[in-house]
Every structure is written in C-alpha cells, then in structure tokens.
Amino acid sequence: MESYTVVRPEHLNHYGHLFGGCLLKWVDEIAWIAASRDNPGCRFVTIGMDRVEFHRGVELGTVLRFVAGESCRGRTSLTYGVSVYADDLETGREESIFSTCITFVRLDEQGRKLPLPTAEPALV
C-alpha cells in the first residue's frame, strides 16, 4: 500500500523539523491500515516496532511517501515493513528517510489472540 502526507507547522519541533513521534504515528497508522485492508474482518493491535532510526531531518512542506507491505506472517501475528521517502516536488527526486517493521497481533472482542486467515493478502 502507498500513502502520502504533507508536513505542516503543527508537525514541527522547536528546531523547525518534523517531530519523530509524528512520523512514528503515521508509520504505525499506515501499516495498520495496510494490514486491515489485506485481511478484512481482522482486528489488529500493534505489539512491536523494530529499529527506529531517522536518516535525516524533514522540513515544513515536505511531501512524504509511505510504502507498506506484509513481510512475515505467523499463526496469530503478522509483520509489515514500512519505508518512508521525502519527495522533492521541485526536482521530482525522492530520498529515503526512514524504514522499520511493525508487528500486529489479531485479537477477538475480548482481547484474546485469534489465528490469522490462511488466505494470502491481496497484492497491489
């Protein structure tokens, strides 16, 4: 799945760069949306995020492109890789700024783990 957002003033820290927490929120949300779309009817919660390392600062007005896709599937959990790119609208070039893997577990209404569907996720 691919998604975009623009960095606005409310996303900036006191140095004028994107807060890391904003980026992590977006990454988690986009991975959750991708997992939920690939597995209709499943209720997922985040249980882990791999390495968090920001490659460079992001400034106001930057368009970010997010790419999320399943990378691992277990019995009750699955992992999605997410890569984030900063698009330069002037030149058309983009630069990788962040990547990680997020693991979700499927739960029922009472919070108990449930097996994942056996069907493979839809490829885009």
C-alpha beads as a LAMMPS data file, in Angstrom:
LAMMPS data file: protein, C-alpha beads

124 atoms
123 bonds

1 atom types
1 bond types

-500.0 500.0 xlo xhi
-500.0 500.0 ylo yhi
-500.0 500.0 zlo zhi

Masses

1 110.0

Atoms # bond

1 1 1 0.000 0.000 0.000
2 1 1 1.167 3.504 -0.750
3 1 1 0.100 6.707 1.016
4 1 1 1.169 10.360 1.163
5 1 1 1.096 13.239 3.638
6 1 1 2.487 16.757 3.791
7 1 1 4.474 18.075 6.755
8 1 1 2.584 21.015 8.295
9 1 1 3.556 23.538 11.001
10 1 1 1.806 21.523 13.746
11 1 1 4.133 18.570 12.989
12 1 1 7.359 20.522 13.662
13 1 1 9.564 20.657 16.735
14 1 1 11.165 23.831 18.107
15 1 1 14.066 23.421 15.635
16 1 1 11.717 23.523 12.651
17 1 1 11.960 19.823 11.779
18 1 1 9.381 17.043 11.872
19 1 1 8.836 15.542 15.323
20 1 1 9.919 11.892 15.297
21 1 1 6.750 10.969 17.165
22 1 1 4.573 12.324 14.351
23 1 1 6.407 10.152 11.844
24 1 1 6.090 7.078 14.080
25 1 1 2.343 7.706 14.469
26 1 1 1.901 7.905 10.701
27 1 1 4.006 4.776 10.110
28 1 1 2.002 2.784 12.673
29 1 1 -1.314 4.008 11.280
30 1 1 -0.425 3.300 7.643
31 1 1 0.877 -0.188 8.451
32 1 1 -2.320 -0.907 10.428
33 1 1 -4.473 0.269 7.511
34 1 1 -2.496 -1.921 5.091
35 1 1 -2.818 -4.983 7.364
36 1 1 -6.544 -4.359 7.874
37 1 1 -7.186 -3.919 4.149
38 1 1 -5.203 -7.062 3.319
39 1 1 -7.083 -9.053 5.982
40 1 1 -10.725 -7.902 6.058
41 1 1 -12.612 -8.624 9.256
42 1 1 -9.467 -8.919 11.393
43 1 1 -8.967 -6.752 14.480
44 1 1 -5.272 -5.868 14.823
45 1 1 -3.272 -4.148 17.544
46 1 1 0.366 -3.098 17.373
47 1 1 2.673 -5.205 19.541
48 1 1 6.083 -4.077 18.335
49 1 1 8.160 -1.851 16.118
50 1 1 11.686 -2.713 15.045
51 1 1 14.603 -0.344 14.931
52 1 1 13.756 3.359 14.983
53 1 1 16.457 5.383 13.251
54 1 1 15.789 8.627 11.416
55 1 1 18.072 9.109 8.386
56 1 1 17.657 12.890 8.114
57 1 1 15.530 15.816 9.253
58 1 1 12.326 16.699 7.443
59 1 1 11.247 20.297 6.909
60 1 1 7.946 22.123 6.578
61 1 1 6.106 21.448 3.322
62 1 1 7.872 18.173 2.552
63 1 1 5.645 15.551 0.939
64 1 1 6.220 12.139 2.479
65 1 1 5.510 8.897 0.635
66 1 1 4.847 5.777 2.708
67 1 1 5.113 2.241 1.299
68 1 1 3.802 -0.611 3.474
69 1 1 3.627 -4.331 2.752
70 1 1 3.475 -7.642 4.562
71 1 1 6.883 -9.165 5.247
72 1 1 6.133 -12.019 7.659
73 1 1 3.063 -13.996 8.697
74 1 1 2.719 -16.203 11.768
75 1 1 -0.232 -18.007 13.321
76 1 1 -1.770 -15.002 15.145
77 1 1 0.559 -12.152 14.190
78 1 1 1.964 -10.528 11.089
79 1 1 4.683 -8.019 10.325
80 1 1 4.579 -5.158 7.852
81 1 1 7.614 -3.361 6.511
82 1 1 7.225 0.395 6.063
83 1 1 9.537 2.676 4.094
84 1 1 9.213 6.455 4.097
85 1 1 10.515 8.769 1.387
86 1 1 10.750 12.563 1.238
87 1 1 9.647 13.856 -2.170
88 1 1 11.233 16.990 -3.598
89 1 1 8.443 18.483 -5.682
90 1 1 10.854 20.914 -7.381
91 1 1 13.165 18.238 -8.812
92 1 1 10.956 15.153 -8.704
93 1 1 13.617 13.278 -6.724
94 1 1 12.945 11.417 -3.510
95 1 1 15.145 10.356 -0.627
96 1 1 14.665 7.523 1.862
97 1 1 14.272 8.981 5.354
98 1 1 13.024 6.065 7.475
99 1 1 12.156 2.378 7.442
100 1 1 11.037 -0.140 10.033
101 1 1 8.915 -3.233 10.581
102 1 1 5.760 -3.234 12.687
103 1 1 4.206 -6.363 14.160
104 1 1 0.479 -6.713 14.788
105 1 1 -1.488 -9.429 16.544
106 1 1 -5.061 -10.391 15.734
107 1 1 -7.446 -10.203 18.705
108 1 1 -11.087 -11.018 19.287
109 1 1 -13.545 -8.677 21.044
110 1 1 -12.368 -9.905 24.456
111 1 1 -8.688 -9.283 23.650
112 1 1 -7.742 -12.938 23.061
113 1 1 -5.433 -13.904 20.224
114 1 1 -7.077 -15.356 17.127
115 1 1 -5.499 -17.254 14.236
116 1 1 -4.983 -15.276 11.042
117 1 1 -6.894 -16.158 7.892
118 1 1 -4.989 -18.601 5.704
119 1 1 -5.563 -16.618 2.516
120 1 1 -2.634 -14.580 1.251
121 1 1 -3.035 -10.783 1.286
122 1 1 -4.079 -9.045 -1.904
123 1 1 -1.140 -7.806 -3.967
124 1 1 -1.260 -4.298 -5.346

Bonds

1 1 1 2
2 1 2 3
3 1 3 4
4 1 4 5
5 1 5 6
6 1 6 7
7 1 7 8
8 1 8 9
9 1 9 10
10 1 10 11
11 1 11 12
12 1 12 13
13 1 13 14
14 1 14 15
15 1 15 16
16 1 16 17
17 1 17 18
18 1 18 19
19 1 19 20
20 1 20 21
21 1 21 22
22 1 22 23
23 1 23 24
24 1 24 25
25 1 25 26
26 1 26 27
27 1 27 28
28 1 28 29
29 1 29 30
30 1 30 31
31 1 31 32
32 1 32 33
33 1 33 34
34 1 34 35
35 1 35 36
36 1 36 37
37 1 37 38
38 1 38 39
39 1 39 40
40 1 40 41
41 1 41 42
42 1 42 43
43 1 43 44
44 1 44 45
45 1 45 46
46 1 46 47
47 1 47 48
48 1 48 49
49 1 49 50
50 1 50 51
51 1 51 52
52 1 52 53
53 1 53 54
54 1 54 55
55 1 55 56
56 1 56 57
57 1 57 58
58 1 58 59
59 1 59 60
60 1 60 61
61 1 61 62
62 1 62 63
63 1 63 64
64 1 64 65
65 1 65 66
66 1 66 67
67 1 67 68
68 1 68 69
69 1 69 70
70 1 70 71
71 1 71 72
72 1 72 73
73 1 73 74
74 1 74 75
75 1 75 76
76 1 76 77
77 1 77 78
78 1 78 79
79 1 79 80
80 1 80 81
81 1 81 82
82 1 82 83
83 1 83 84
84 1 84 85
85 1 85 86
86 1 86 87
87 1 87 88
88 1 88 89
89 1 89 90
90 1 90 91
91 1 91 92
92 1 92 93
93 1 93 94
94 1 94 95
95 1 95 96
96 1 96 97
97 1 97 98
98 1 98 99
99 1 99 100
100 1 100 101
101 1 101 102
102 1 102 103
103 1 103 104
104 1 104 105
105 1 105 106
106 1 106 107
107 1 107 108
108 1 108 109
109 1 109 110
110 1 110 111
111 1 111 112
112 1 112 113
113 1 113 114
114 1 114 115
115 1 115 116
116 1 116 117
117 1 117 118
118 1 118 119
119 1 119 120
120 1 120 121
121 1 121 122
122 1 122 123
123 1 123 124
